[in-house]
Amino acid sequence: MKTWIPVKEFSLTNRIVHHVSAVAFIIALGLMIYDQYYGSSDAMFLHQSFGMVAFFLYFGRIVLMSWFGKPEALGTQFEKFIAHMAHMALYGILLFMPLTGLLINLSRAKETVIFGLFTIPGFEERNMGMYTMALDAHSFLEYVCYLLLAAHIGASFFHHYILKDETLKRMWGKMD
């Protein structure tokens, strides 16, 4: 059973969601790094907000691919398999990282405020066991995410500059 409808290139909607969610994720990452060095609670609140935006956009992107389809991977069967597994891992991480981050806050009995627009209430009581588990998972996924993002970006450049195939063009649209 095919999961995705094969198309020539990603839909404009899917491309926009991909790029906006990537920007939201990078901003969330930058804010987390800023908070680690400067201890800014404002940066952490924004980190949480952008993390939830990235979660909803990546979830939406998965839905969009089922509606509008996605291009079939280029390359050998092995390369297609590797690309598929890397994408599944990346989607999993980009969904589970914000969820574990949310769980960190919830288990500390703290609310999560998303850009001041709405609030996700924390648990009534602290649960330090859940907090530790969520923090460990979030931290582990952070490093795996760095590796997968580097591989994803590197593979796109490899396809574009070395193999000179249409992989990157299908994601960005016409680049000529």
WOJONOR-V132410 format. One line per field, one symbol per residue. ss: DSSP state (2 for helix, 1 for strand, 0 for the rest). phi: phi as a letter, one per 20 degrees, with the letter a starting at -180 (. if undefined). A space follows every 50 residues. Layout:
BEGIN
ss: ???
phi: ???
END
This chain:
BEGIN
ss: 00000100000222222222222222222222222222002222222222 22222222222222222201000000222222222222222222222222 22222220000111000111000000022222222222222222222222 22222222222220002222220000
phi: .fedffcfbffggffffgfffffgfffgfffffgffedmeffffffgfff fffggffffffffgffeenbfffeofgffffffffffffffgffefffff fffgfgfemdfdedlmebcdffffcfcfffgffffffffffgfffgffff fffffffgffeefleegfffeenfdf
END
